[in-house]
Each structure stands twice: as structure tokens, then as C-alpha cells.
Amino acid sequence: MTKTLLLYGDSNTHGTMPMAEPGAMGRFAHRHRWTSLLAADLDGWEVIAEGHPGRTTLHDDPIEGAHRNGLTVLPSILESHRPIDVVLLMLGTNDLKQRFSVNAGDIALSLERLVRVIRASGAGPVGGAPGVVLVAPPPIRETGALAQIFAGGEAKSQHLGREIGAVAARNGLPFVDLAGKIGVSAVDGIHYEAEAAPVIARLFADVIRAHF
């Protein structure tokens, strides 16, 4: 019986390429995205890539639009794809933008709120709760065309693994910390180069097989 895995994330789930200038629209080809590589590796799973560039955990973006709020759209996405066995939750990078003025602890608590929504959604098999995997994105760098937007975010991002890991632990969730496994691109300090894709796919495949 096929199981369903929903990948809920931002531009790095979408497959956005590193940006040499703000607003660049490059996207890796389907076969090169980590989401596609993960789908190819997970026999018996339908893998749904739900990555929206600019998506935050729960903030309306005053510049890029309120539709970037991951909390607001989450219930409808869960209902659209139910029954869902597992949601892999990989957000937090966009919360580091200076305009939101939040720290790593706030970001982790925001993810915990999303976990509660997922668990209460009834979007799992037979109206149950989907499983959840929490992911801490790698630390960002303030460099290139996006440096000003993320001013102050580099230092905050160093603490994401610890804070998100603590949320995963108290909620009994599988956790993947990408720090030290992959790094952000030197081009913009936010997005990943192509060579990160197979590494991410392998890590996530391992955690899904181990826990579900």
C-alpha cells in the first residue's frame, strides 16, 4: 500500500537556484531537485513537494505578501492531499529576514505551532494524525544580493539546530539537522548548490525508512 509524504517547505524545497540578484527566478530541473531524488529513493511512497519561495512559518510578509504565511495555508494544503502519512517540515530560513525581528527560539516555537496544527488536522489515514519530521535548515550567510534582506540572520541561524532539536525532542519527533551536512551557496548565502541535493535526499530517505 502506497504511503504519502508531504514535503512542506520554502524555496529550498521548491528547488530555487542561488540568486545573483534579488527576484531571480531560476529553478533546478526536476531531475536535479532533492525532492525528486527522494521520491526516486523511497519505494512505496508518493512524495509531494510543497515548496513555496519566501514561505515563513507563521508571518504575513509585509513586502512579499501575506500568502507567504505557512500557518495560514497549511490547513488547506493538508486537506488537499489527505490522507497523508508523514509531513516533513522544513521551514525557518525566511523567518531570519530582518523585517520579522525574531530569534532562533521564536522560530522553533513557530514550528511547534505548525506541528500542533498538523497533529490536530485529521489529515492522516482514517482521520488520524500524520507523522511529522522536523528539519533544521543549515546556517545562512550574509553575502551577495540577499545580504541586506537577511541582515542579522547569520548569527541567529547558528542556533536553529539546537532550538528546533529541542522542539522535536519534547514532541517525540524525528529530527534532521542539516548543519554540517550541507552548506548554503556562496552566491547568495541562502539557497543550495546542486551538489547538496543527493545529500539531502539520502538523509531524509534514511529518516523516513527508520521511523515510518
Secondary structure as GFF3:
##gff-version 3
##sequence-region A 1 212
A	DSSP	beta_strand	3	9	.	.	.	ID=ss1
A	DSSP	alpha_helix	11	14	.	.	.	ID=ss2
A	DSSP	three_ten_helix	30	32	.	.	.	ID=ss3
A	DSSP	alpha_helix	34	41	.	.	.	ID=ss4
A	DSSP	beta_strand	45	51	.	.	.	ID=ss5
A	DSSP	three_ten_helix	66	68	.	.	.	ID=ss6
A	DSSP	alpha_helix	70	81	.	.	.	ID=ss7
A	DSSP	beta_strand	86	90	.	.	.	ID=ss8
A	DSSP	three_ten_helix	94	96	.	.	.	ID=ss9
A	DSSP	three_ten_helix	98	100	.	.	.	ID=ss10
A	DSSP	alpha_helix	104	119	.	.	.	ID=ss11
A	DSSP	three_ten_helix	125	127	.	.	.	ID=ss12
A	DSSP	beta_strand	131	136	.	.	.	ID=ss13
A	DSSP	three_ten_helix	144	146	.	.	.	ID=ss14
A	DSSP	alpha_helix	153	157	.	.	.	ID=ss15
A	DSSP	alpha_helix	160	171	.	.	.	ID=ss16
A	DSSP	beta_strand	175	177	.	.	.	ID=ss17
A	DSSP	alpha_helix	196	211	.	.	.	ID=ss18
###
